[in-house]
Amino acid sequence: MKKYDFKDIDAMQAEVTEAFSDWSEQVTVSQELINQFAELSGDSYWLHTDTEKCAQYSPFKTTIAHGFLTLVLLPKMQTPQTFEVTGFKNMLNVGSDKLRFTGIVPANSKIHCRSRVKAITGSAKGTTVTMEQQVHVVGEERPALVYEMMFMYM
């Protein structure tokens, strides 16, 4: 595995690519998980929680996961690491450049993700990596979620 000192921004540019990683492990998005998220978030909209109403009225004929539930499952779907960053004392999530919910995640489906390094920039505070992540329902070509996460090595 390649190793980069977090201050060597020029060397780290080799990791910026249009190609995505291999797929992560799969995660099942059960109705129970959706219901737990609805309880935690306070979002109990029928499209997520009412299986009978969805069977009758939803265009999907089933409940679907909250977009934010799909987002918070990203850490559970670790993509294979191809490089390691060394020499830093702290790593912080500093935000996102883009978040799009581009498809649905039906209840009881399996999802997985893939990622790529989109950009690496330096500043006096540290080195910021922008990572694009795409979450797909297994077997679907179109992603259900596209997220550009930014984190800083300091």
BAZA-807734 format. One record per atom (N, C-alpha, C): residue number from 1; x, y, z. Coordinates in nm, 3 decimals. Example, Ala and Ser with C-alpha at 12.3 -4.5 7.8 and 13.67 -1.06 7.14 Angstrom:
<rs>
R/1/1.319/-0.569/0.780
R/1/1.230/-0.450/0.780
R/1/1.320/-0.330/0.780
R/2/1.285/-0.225/0.708
R/2/1.367/-0.106/0.714
R/2/1.290/0.003/0.787
</rs>
This chain:
<rs>
R/1/0.084/-0.117/0.000
R/1/0.000/0.000/0.000
R/1/0.089/0.124/0.000
R/2/0.053/0.221/-0.085
R/2/0.129/0.345/-0.091
R/2/0.105/0.427/0.035
R/3/0.211/0.495/0.080
R/3/0.201/0.582/0.198
R/3/0.244/0.722/0.159
R/4/0.172/0.821/0.210
R/4/0.202/0.961/0.183
R/4/0.203/1.038/0.313
R/5/0.302/1.126/0.329
R/5/0.299/1.220/0.439
R/5/0.191/1.323/0.405
R/6/0.110/1.359/0.502
R/6/-0.004/1.447/0.476
R/6/0.037/1.584/0.422
R/7/0.162/1.624/0.441
R/7/0.208/1.753/0.390
R/7/0.258/1.746/0.246
R/8/0.275/1.625/0.193
R/8/0.327/1.607/0.056
R/8/0.211/1.607/-0.044
R/9/0.155/1.724/-0.063
R/9/0.036/1.739/-0.148
R/9/0.067/1.700/-0.292
R/10/0.184/1.735/-0.341
R/10/0.220/1.700/-0.480
R/10/0.219/1.550/-0.500
R/11/0.275/1.475/-0.408
R/11/0.277/1.329/-0.421
R/11/0.136/1.271/-0.411
R/12/0.055/1.327/-0.320
R/12/-0.081/1.277/-0.301
R/12/-0.169/1.298/-0.424
R/13/-0.132/1.392/-0.510
R/13/-0.212/1.416/-0.631
R/13/-0.223/1.290/-0.718
R/14/-0.132/1.196/-0.700
R/14/-0.136/1.070/-0.776
R/14/-0.263/0.991/-0.744
R/15/-0.327/1.018/-0.631
R/15/-0.448/0.945/-0.591
R/15/-0.576/1.006/-0.648
R/16/-0.568/1.126/-0.704
R/16/-0.685/1.188/-0.767
R/16/-0.713/1.113/-0.897
R/17/-0.837/1.068/-0.913
R/17/-0.869/0.983/-1.027
R/17/-1.017/0.993/-1.065
R/18/-1.046/0.957/-1.186
R/18/-1.185/0.945/-1.233
R/18/-1.238/0.804/-1.204
R/19/-1.147/0.712/-1.178
R/19/-1.186/0.571/-1.157
R/19/-1.231/0.550/-1.012
R/20/-1.335/0.470/-0.996
R/20/-1.387/0.441/-0.863
R/20/-1.322/0.314/-0.808
R/21/-1.325/0.303/-0.677
R/21/-1.273/0.186/-0.607
R/21/-1.360/0.065/-0.636
R/22/-1.316/-0.049/-0.585
R/22/-1.402/-0.167/-0.585
R/22/-1.520/-0.140/-0.493
R/23/-1.622/-0.224/-0.502
R/23/-1.740/-0.209/-0.418
R/23/-1.710/-0.245/-0.273
R/24/-1.779/-0.179/-0.185
R/24/-1.770/-0.209/-0.042
R/24/-1.849/-0.336/-0.011
R/25/-1.847/-0.371/0.116
R/25/-1.935/-0.478/0.163
R/25/-2.079/-0.431/0.149
R/26/-2.171/-0.524/0.140
R/26/-2.312/-0.491/0.127
R/26/-2.376/-0.475/0.265
R/27/-2.473/-0.384/0.274
R/27/-2.550/-0.360/0.395
R/27/-2.698/-0.373/0.360
R/28/-2.771/-0.447/0.442
R/28/-2.915/-0.462/0.421
R/28/-2.988/-0.349/0.492
R/29/-3.077/-0.282/0.419
R/29/-3.156/-0.173/0.475
R/29/-3.295/-0.230/0.505
R/30/-3.309/-0.285/0.624
R/30/-3.433/-0.352/0.664
R/30/-3.540/-0.250/0.703
R/31/-3.664/-0.296/0.704
R/31/-3.773/-0.210/0.751
R/31/-3.752/-0.174/0.897
R/32/-3.699/-0.264/0.975
R/32/-3.670/-0.236/1.116
R/32/-3.570/-0.121/1.129
R/33/-3.465/-0.122/1.047
R/33/-3.366/-0.014/1.049
R/33/-3.431/0.119/1.008
R/34/-3.515/0.115/0.906
R/34/-3.585/0.236/0.861
R/34/-3.674/0.289/0.974
R/35/-3.745/0.201/1.041
R/35/-3.832/0.243/1.152
R/35/-3.751/0.302/1.267
R/36/-3.636/0.243/1.297
R/36/-3.549/0.297/1.403
R/36/-3.500/0.436/1.366
R/37/-3.464/0.455/1.241
R/37/-3.418/0.587/1.196
R/37/-3.533/0.687/1.203
R/38/-3.653/0.645/1.165
R/38/-3.770/0.734/1.173
R/38/-3.792/0.779/1.316
R/39/-3.780/0.687/1.409
R/39/-3.797/0.720/1.552
R/39/-3.687/0.817/1.598
R/40/-3.564/0.788/1.561
R/40/-3.452/0.872/1.602
R/40/-3.460/1.012/1.541
R/41/-3.494/1.021/1.413
R/41/-3.493/1.149/1.343
R/41/-3.623/1.227/1.356
R/42/-3.730/1.159/1.394
R/42/-3.861/1.225/1.400
R/42/-3.929/1.232/1.266
R/43/-3.873/1.169/1.163
R/43/-3.930/1.168/1.029
R/43/-4.002/1.035/1.007
R/44/-4.132/1.033/1.039
R/44/-4.208/0.910/1.024
R/44/-4.307/0.920/0.908
R/45/-4.269/0.992/0.805
R/45/-4.352/1.005/0.684
R/45/-4.391/0.866/0.634
R/46/-4.516/0.849/0.593
R/46/-4.569/0.718/0.558
R/46/-4.489/0.646/0.449
R/47/-4.425/0.719/0.361
R/47/-4.346/0.657/0.254
R/47/-4.231/0.574/0.309
R/48/-4.192/0.602/0.433
R/48/-4.085/0.528/0.499
R/48/-4.137/0.420/0.595
R/49/-4.253/0.444/0.654
R/49/-4.293/0.361/0.768
R/49/-4.422/0.282/0.754
R/50/-4.508/0.318/0.662
R/50/-4.639/0.253/0.652
R/50/-4.643/0.156/0.534
R/51/-4.610/0.032/0.562
R/51/-4.600/-0.069/0.454
R/51/-4.734/-0.091/0.384
R/52/-4.844/-0.089/0.457
R/52/-4.975/-0.111/0.395
R/52/-5.014/0.004/0.303
R/53/-4.995/0.126/0.349
R/53/-5.027/0.243/0.266
R/53/-4.938/0.247/0.142
R/54/-4.811/0.212/0.159
R/54/-4.718/0.210/0.045
R/54/-4.760/0.105/-0.058
R/55/-4.802/-0.010/-0.012
R/55/-4.845/-0.116/-0.104
R/55/-4.960/-0.067/-0.191
R/56/-5.044/0.019/-0.136
R/56/-5.162/0.066/-0.209
R/56/-5.135/0.194/-0.288
R/57/-5.060/0.290/-0.230
R/57/-5.052/0.423/-0.289
R/57/-4.914/0.464/-0.342
R/58/-4.810/0.404/-0.295
R/58/-4.676/0.446/-0.338
R/58/-4.646/0.398/-0.479
R/59/-4.581/0.480/-0.559
R/59/-4.539/0.432/-0.692
R/59/-4.436/0.319/-0.683
R/60/-4.373/0.303/-0.568
R/60/-4.271/0.200/-0.549
R/60/-4.330/0.071/-0.492
R/61/-4.454/0.078/-0.442
R/61/-4.527/-0.037/-0.385
R/61/-4.460/-0.095/-0.260
R/62/-4.368/-0.021/-0.203
R/62/-4.300/-0.061/-0.079
R/62/-4.250/0.065/-0.012
R/63/-4.214/0.053/0.114
R/63/-4.151/0.165/0.182
R/63/-4.010/0.184/0.128
R/64/-3.958/0.304/0.148
R/64/-3.821/0.334/0.104
R/64/-3.744/0.396/0.220
R/65/-3.614/0.381/0.216
R/65/-3.526/0.438/0.319
R/65/-3.521/0.590/0.306
R/66/-3.503/0.655/0.418
R/66/-3.477/0.799/0.420
R/66/-3.343/0.823/0.347
R/67/-3.334/0.932/0.275
R/67/-3.207/0.966/0.213
R/67/-3.096/0.981/0.315
R/68/-3.128/1.045/0.429
R/68/-3.025/1.065/0.531
R/68/-2.986/0.935/0.600
R/69/-3.075/0.837/0.604
R/69/-3.036/0.705/0.655
R/69/-2.932/0.644/0.563
R/70/-2.954/0.654/0.434
R/70/-2.856/0.603/0.337
R/70/-2.721/0.671/0.358
R/71/-2.724/0.802/0.380
R/71/-2.601/0.877/0.403
R/71/-2.529/0.829/0.529
R/72/-2.602/0.812/0.639
R/72/-2.534/0.777/0.764
R/72/-2.485/0.633/0.764
R/73/-2.526/0.553/0.669
R/73/-2.474/0.416/0.659
R/73/-2.340/0.408/0.586
R/74/-2.293/0.520/0.530
R/74/-2.165/0.519/0.458
R/74/-2.048/0.464/0.540
R/75/-2.030/0.503/0.666
R/75/-1.916/0.448/0.741
R/75/-1.921/0.296/0.755
R/76/-2.041/0.240/0.750
R/76/-2.056/0.095/0.761
R/76/-2.011/0.023/0.633
R/77/-2.006/0.096/0.524
R/77/-1.969/0.040/0.393
R/77/-1.828/0.085/0.355
R/78/-1.730/0.039/0.428
R/78/-1.593/0.080/0.402
R/78/-1.544/0.026/0.267
R/79/-1.497/0.118/0.184
R/79/-1.439/0.075/0.055
R/79/-1.293/0.036/0.078
R/80/-1.241/-0.050/-0.006
R/80/-1.102/-0.093/0.010
R/80/-1.005/0.026/0.002
R/81/-0.913/0.032/0.096
R/81/-0.813/0.139/0.100
R/81/-0.699/0.104/0.004
R/82/-0.657/0.203/-0.076
R/82/-0.547/0.180/-0.169
R/82/-0.422/0.259/-0.129
R/83/-0.436/0.351/-0.033
R/83/-0.321/0.428/0.014
R/83/-0.342/0.466/0.160
R/84/-0.233/0.509/0.224
R/84/-0.239/0.549/0.364
R/84/-0.174/0.686/0.378
R/85/-0.235/0.771/0.459
R/85/-0.179/0.903/0.487
R/85/-0.117/0.897/0.627
R/86/0.005/0.948/0.638
R/86/0.079/0.941/0.764
R/86/0.121/1.081/0.810
R/87/0.169/1.089/0.933
R/87/0.230/1.211/0.984
R/87/0.135/1.314/1.040
R/88/0.007/1.289/1.038
R/88/-0.088/1.388/1.088
R/88/-0.122/1.360/1.235
R/89/-0.168/1.463/1.304
R/89/-0.209/1.447/1.443
R/89/-0.361/1.431/1.455
R/90/-0.434/1.499/1.367
R/90/-0.580/1.495/1.369
R/90/-0.635/1.484/1.228
R/91/-0.750/1.421/1.218
R/91/-0.823/1.417/1.092
R/91/-0.967/1.456/1.124
R/92/-1.019/1.557/1.054
R/92/-1.152/1.609/1.082
R/92/-1.239/1.605/0.958
R/93/-1.367/1.572/0.976
R/93/-1.466/1.587/0.871
R/93/-1.497/1.736/0.865
R/94/-1.471/1.800/0.751
R/94/-1.491/1.945/0.742
R/94/-1.610/1.984/0.655
R/95/-1.687/1.884/0.608
R/95/-1.808/1.918/0.534
R/95/-1.821/1.841/0.406
R/96/-1.901/1.899/0.316
R/96/-1.922/1.834/0.187
R/96/-1.937/1.939/0.079
R/97/-1.902/1.901/-0.040
R/97/-1.919/1.986/-0.157
R/97/-2.051/1.957/-0.226
R/98/-2.099/1.833/-0.214
R/98/-2.217/1.793/-0.289
R/98/-2.285/1.678/-0.217
R/99/-2.417/1.683/-0.213
R/99/-2.498/1.573/-0.163
R/99/-2.623/1.568/-0.248
R/100/-2.642/1.455/-0.315
R/100/-2.760/1.436/-0.401
R/100/-2.822/1.301/-0.373
R/101/-2.954/1.301/-0.356
R/101/-3.030/1.176/-0.346
R/101/-3.086/1.151/-0.485
R/102/-3.026/1.059/-0.558
R/102/-3.054/1.042/-0.701
R/102/-3.138/0.919/-0.733
R/103/-3.177/0.845/-0.632
R/103/-3.260/0.727/-0.652
R/103/-3.316/0.681/-0.519
R/104/-3.394/0.575/-0.522
R/104/-3.456/0.526/-0.399
R/104/-3.385/0.400/-0.351
R/105/-3.399/0.376/-0.221
R/105/-3.352/0.252/-0.159
R/105/-3.474/0.183/-0.101
R/106/-3.529/0.084/-0.171
R/106/-3.647/0.013/-0.119
R/106/-3.614/-0.062/0.010
R/107/-3.712/-0.071/0.097
R/107/-3.694/-0.148/0.222
R/107/-3.651/-0.290/0.188
R/108/-3.561/-0.341/0.271
R/108/-3.507/-0.477/0.261
R/108/-3.414/-0.499/0.142
R/109/-3.369/-0.390/0.081
R/109/-3.271/-0.405/-0.026
R/109/-3.130/-0.400/0.033
R/110/-3.034/-0.441/-0.047
R/110/-2.893/-0.434/-0.008
R/110/-2.831/-0.317/-0.084
R/111/-2.745/-0.244/-0.013
R/111/-2.673/-0.133/-0.075
R/111/-2.524/-0.156/-0.058
R/112/-2.447/-0.092/-0.145
R/112/-2.301/-0.091/-0.133
R/112/-2.252/0.039/-0.194
R/113/-2.126/0.073/-0.170
R/113/-2.073/0.198/-0.221
R/113/-1.937/0.178/-0.285
R/114/-1.898/0.280/-0.357
R/114/-1.765/0.288/-0.414
R/114/-1.722/0.434/-0.403
R/115/-1.593/0.457/-0.410
R/115/-1.544/0.593/-0.390
R/115/-1.424/0.622/-0.479
R/116/-1.392/0.750/-0.484
R/116/-1.271/0.795/-0.555
R/116/-1.226/0.926/-0.493
R/117/-1.098/0.952/-0.502
R/117/-1.045/1.081/-0.457
R/117/-1.066/1.179/-0.571
R/118/-1.142/1.284/-0.542
R/118/-1.174/1.384/-0.644
R/118/-1.075/1.500/-0.645
R/119/-1.029/1.539/-0.526
R/119/-0.936/1.653/-0.518
R/119/-0.856/1.646/-0.388
R/120/-0.737/1.704/-0.394
R/120/-0.652/1.720/-0.276
R/120/-0.597/1.861/-0.280
R/121/-0.621/1.936/-0.172
R/121/-0.574/2.074/-0.166
R/121/-0.504/2.099/-0.032
R/122/-0.414/2.194/-0.034
R/122/-0.342/2.228/0.088
R/122/-0.371/2.370/0.132
R/123/-0.357/2.392/0.261
R/123/-0.370/2.526/0.318
R/123/-0.280/2.532/0.441
R/124/-0.277/2.647/0.504
R/124/-0.196/2.662/0.625
R/124/-0.246/2.571/0.737
R/125/-0.376/2.538/0.735
R/125/-0.433/2.452/0.839
R/125/-0.404/2.304/0.819
R/126/-0.391/2.260/0.692
R/126/-0.368/2.119/0.667
R/126/-0.399/2.080/0.524
R/127/-0.418/1.952/0.502
R/127/-0.444/1.897/0.370
R/127/-0.588/1.846/0.365
R/128/-0.665/1.897/0.267
R/128/-0.805/1.858/0.253
R/128/-0.820/1.760/0.137
R/129/-0.886/1.650/0.166
R/129/-0.916/1.548/0.064
R/129/-1.066/1.553/0.038
R/130/-1.103/1.565/-0.089
R/130/-1.243/1.556/-0.128
R/130/-1.263/1.420/-0.191
R/131/-1.352/1.342/-0.131
R/131/-1.377/1.205/-0.175
R/131/-1.520/1.195/-0.225
R/132/-1.538/1.152/-0.348
R/132/-1.672/1.127/-0.401
R/132/-1.712/0.984/-0.368
R/133/-1.830/0.969/-0.310
R/133/-1.882/0.838/-0.278
R/133/-2.017/0.821/-0.345
R/134/-2.039/0.703/-0.401
R/134/-2.166/0.670/-0.463
R/134/-2.222/0.546/-0.395
R/135/-2.349/0.555/-0.352
R/135/-2.418/0.442/-0.293
R/135/-2.517/0.390/-0.396
R/136/-2.512/0.260/-0.421
R/136/-2.604/0.196/-0.516
R/136/-2.683/0.087/-0.445
R/137/-2.807/0.068/-0.486
R/137/-2.877/-0.054/-0.453
R/137/-2.806/-0.162/-0.534
R/138/-2.773/-0.273/-0.472
R/138/-2.700/-0.381/-0.541
R/138/-2.777/-0.420/-0.667
R/139/-2.705/-0.419/-0.779
R/139/-2.763/-0.455/-0.907
R/139/-2.813/-0.338/-0.990
R/140/-2.822/-0.220/-0.929
R/140/-2.869/-0.101/-1.001
R/140/-2.751/-0.022/-1.056
R/141/-2.766/0.028/-1.179
R/141/-2.659/0.107/-1.241
R/141/-2.653/0.249/-1.185
R/142/-2.769/0.307/-1.165
R/142/-2.776/0.446/-1.119
R/142/-2.758/0.451/-0.967
R/143/-2.675/0.544/-0.918
R/143/-2.658/0.554/-0.773
R/143/-2.785/0.608/-0.707
R/144/-2.806/0.569/-0.583
R/144/-2.916/0.624/-0.503
R/144/-2.870/0.750/-0.430
R/145/-2.738/0.763/-0.412
R/145/-2.683/0.876/-0.339
R/145/-2.544/0.908/-0.395
R/146/-2.516/1.035/-0.413
R/146/-2.383/1.082/-0.451
R/146/-2.342/1.186/-0.347
R/147/-2.225/1.164/-0.286
R/147/-2.181/1.248/-0.177
R/147/-2.033/1.281/-0.196
R/148/-2.000/1.409/-0.187
R/148/-1.860/1.452/-0.188
R/148/-1.823/1.497/-0.048
R/149/-1.754/1.411/0.022
R/149/-1.712/1.435/0.159
R/149/-1.574/1.501/0.159
R/150/-1.557/1.596/0.250
R/150/-1.428/1.663/0.264
R/150/-1.375/1.640/0.404
R/151/-1.251/1.595/0.412
R/151/-1.188/1.580/0.542
R/151/-1.047/1.637/0.536
R/152/-0.999/1.684/0.650
R/152/-0.870/1.751/0.657
R/152/-0.775/1.677/0.751
R/153/-0.654/1.657/0.699
R/153/-0.545/1.606/0.782
R/153/-0.469/1.724/0.836
R/154/-0.445/1.724/0.970
R/154/-0.377/1.838/1.033
R/154/-0.263/1.787/1.121
</rs>
